[in-house]
Amino acid sequence: MTPEELQAARDHLIPDVVADGLRVLFCGINPGLMSAATGHHFARPGNRFWPVLHLSGFTPRQLIPSEQGELTSYGLGITNVVARASARADEISDEEFREGGRLLTARVGRLRPRWLAVVGITAYRTAFGEKEAMIGPQERTIGATRIWALPNPSGLNAHWTAQTMAEEYARLRAAAED
């Protein structure tokens, strides 16, 4: 990308894919530059969100980023903790995460999904001040919305394979079906 294209991508806000009363609202950390450039969540080719979503049983086939609008038909949606795009999540300050957590809480309060799934434990810990949080269901709720912290599907997260991520996402899917 040229410097001008890079700045334009950083300034571009990606619209949420949401509806009232979703089963699960997935919440990314913040858009990457590829997502900002395309307007599609989890657009970077190495990101494992779309394959893991399918492997875990949330979708009947593997969607591609440009098909993100189909998620609401499955009772799913996507938003981000921080709206600002960056090349890497570590470019986001703790203050931005805390402000993002406050805004996300208000958004979830309006949309009332059954589950909020934050994809990135560090983002969850920072945004909500839950320093000891672990992957899995959380004690905290937002109104009646339960929260589940999921592993970050970025290709940079080498601690989790697509298969082990899919197993954790499937745990959430089973809980969301109850």
JOJO-V956748 format. One record per residue. N is the residue number from 1. PHI is phi in degrees with one decimal (NA if undefined). PSI is psi in radians with two decimals (NA if undefined). OMEGA is omega in whole degrees, -180 to 180 (999 if undefined). Layout:
BEGIN
N,PHI,PSI,OMEGA  N,PHI,PSI,OMEGA
END
This chain:
BEGIN
1,NA,2.51,174  2,-74.5,2.84,177  3,-56.0,-0.64,180  4,-67.9,-0.74,178  5,-65.7,-0.66,179  6,-62.2,-0.80,179  7,-65.6,-0.72,179  8,-61.5,-0.71,179  9,-64.6,-0.73,180  10,-64.0,-0.56,-177  11,-84.1,-0.27,-175  12,-79.5,2.24,177  13,-95.7,2.34,179  14,-91.7,2.24,180  15,-66.6,2.51,174  16,-65.9,2.66,171  17,-107.5,1.71,-172  18,-143.3,2.85,172  19,-156.0,2.84,177  20,-67.6,2.51,171  21,67.1,0.59,178  22,-65.0,2.70,172  23,-69.1,-0.85,-179  24,-138.4,2.24,171  25,-104.9,1.89,177  26,-78.0,2.45,-177  27,-128.7,1.91,177  28,-75.0,2.99,179  29,-70.5,-1.08,175  30,-165.4,2.79,-179  31,-68.1,2.44,169  32,-78.6,3.01,-178  33,-65.4,-0.63,177  34,-64.8,-0.72,178  35,-63.3,-0.75,179  36,-63.5,-0.68,-179  37,-69.2,-0.61,-177  38,-95.4,-0.36,-175  39,80.3,0.24,-178  40,-119.5,2.35,179  41,-66.9,2.53,176  42,52.1,0.82,-173  43,-85.8,-0.31,-178  44,-63.2,2.29,-176  45,-54.1,-0.58,-180  46,-81.4,-0.11,-179  47,-73.0,2.38,-174  48,-98.7,0.16,-177  49,-57.0,-0.93,-175  50,-64.5,-0.79,176  51,-62.0,-0.74,-179  52,-66.3,-0.67,178  53,-57.8,-0.74,179  54,-72.7,-0.83,-179  55,-58.1,-0.53,-179  56,-83.3,-0.12,177  57,92.7,0.10,178  58,-70.4,-0.58,-179  59,-125.7,2.56,-177  60,-72.8,-0.28,177  61,-148.8,2.86,179  62,-76.2,2.04,176  63,-81.0,2.80,172  64,-109.7,2.80,-175  65,-51.6,-0.65,-178  66,-69.4,-0.17,177  67,-99.2,0.25,-176  68,-55.4,-0.50,180  69,-62.3,-0.36,179  70,-72.0,-0.30,-176  71,-57.1,-0.69,-176  72,-62.6,-0.47,178  73,-68.7,-0.31,176  74,-100.3,0.12,-178  75,76.9,0.43,-177  76,-119.4,2.75,176  77,-150.4,3.02,179  78,-139.2,2.42,171  79,-143.4,-3.00,178  80,-136.4,2.68,174  81,-66.8,-0.84,-179  82,-118.2,2.30,-177  83,-78.6,-0.45,-176  84,-69.9,2.30,178  85,-78.8,2.59,175  86,-152.8,2.84,178  87,-68.9,-0.64,-178  88,-139.3,2.60,-180  89,-63.3,-0.46,-179  90,-73.2,0.00,174  91,-85.0,-0.10,-180  92,-91.9,2.28,-179  93,-78.6,2.78,176  94,-59.2,-0.65,179  95,-62.7,-0.73,177  96,-62.2,-0.71,178  97,-63.3,-0.77,180  98,-63.4,-0.76,177  99,-64.3,-0.71,176  100,-60.6,-0.70,177  101,-62.5,-0.69,178  102,-64.3,-0.80,179  103,-66.6,-0.67,178  104,-64.1,-0.71,178  105,-58.4,-0.76,178  106,-65.5,-0.73,-180  107,-62.3,-0.80,180  108,-63.9,-0.66,177  109,-60.4,-0.62,178  110,-75.9,-0.74,-173  111,-83.4,-0.50,178  112,54.2,0.89,174  113,-69.4,2.75,176  114,-67.4,-0.67,-180  115,-133.0,2.44,167  116,-105.6,2.13,-180  117,-112.1,1.83,180  118,-87.7,2.07,-176  119,-94.4,1.50,-179  120,145.4,1.84,-175  121,-64.7,-0.66,-180  122,-66.0,-0.71,177  123,-61.8,-0.75,179  124,-62.0,-0.86,-179  125,-56.6,-0.78,-176  126,-73.8,-0.81,-177  127,-63.7,-0.59,-175  128,-111.4,0.09,178  129,64.1,0.54,-179  130,-107.2,1.30,-172  131,-59.3,-0.49,-176  132,-99.2,0.07,-177  133,-58.2,2.56,178  134,-121.7,2.88,175  135,-57.7,2.41,178  136,124.0,-2.97,-179  137,-67.5,2.52,-178  138,-107.5,2.74,175  139,-71.8,-0.65,-178  140,-62.2,2.50,171  141,-129.4,2.86,171  142,-120.5,1.73,-171  143,62.9,-2.23,178  144,-88.3,-0.05,-178  145,-79.1,2.15,175  146,-83.5,2.78,-178  147,-123.2,2.42,177  148,-129.8,2.22,175  149,-92.7,2.20,-179  150,-114.3,2.76,175  151,-66.6,2.57,178  152,-69.0,2.19,-177  153,-79.9,0.05,179  154,-55.2,2.52,175  155,-62.4,-0.31,178  156,-74.8,-0.28,-179  157,-86.4,1.46,-176  158,-78.1,-0.16,-180  159,-70.3,-0.37,-178  160,-121.2,2.33,173  161,-88.1,2.92,176  162,-58.6,-0.68,-179  163,-67.5,-0.79,-180  164,-69.2,-0.58,175  165,-65.1,-0.77,-179  166,-59.8,-0.64,178  167,-64.2,-0.72,179  168,-69.4,-0.73,178  169,-62.7,-0.64,179  170,-66.2,-0.58,175  171,-60.1,-0.75,177  172,-64.3,-0.79,-180  173,-56.2,-0.78,179  174,-62.6,-0.73,179  175,-65.5,-0.63,-178  176,-73.1,-0.33,180  177,-86.4,-0.29,-180  178,-68.4,NA,999
END
